[in-house]
Amino acid sequence: MPKRQITGTVIKKAGDKTATVLVERRVLHPRYHKTVKRFKKYLIHDEKNEINVGDTVTAIECRPLSKTKSFRLLEIVKRGEV
C-alpha cells in the first residue's frame, strides 16, 4: 500500500520536533453543487527542527510515532515570511 503524502501550512510549533500542519481540500457540496473548503490538522515529526510557522511543507505517512503523530517531514516546499 503506498504511503500518503499531505501538503499544508505550518500553523503551530507543538513542542520539540513536532509541528501542526493545516491541510485544506476543496470538495463539491452534494446538495448545493458549490465548492467548499474542508480543513484537517495533522501533527508531523520534524527531526531537525527546521520548519517554522508559515512554511508550506510536504509530509509522508510513517509508523505511529506517538498517539496522534503518524507523519514525518518530507520537504519544505516554500518558506513563510519571517
Secondary structure as UniProt FT lines:
FT   STRAND          5..13
FT   TURN            16..17
FT   STRAND          18..28
FT   TURN            30..32
FT   STRAND          35..45
FT   TURN            47..48
FT   TURN            53..54
FT   STRAND          56..61
FT   STRAND          69..78
//
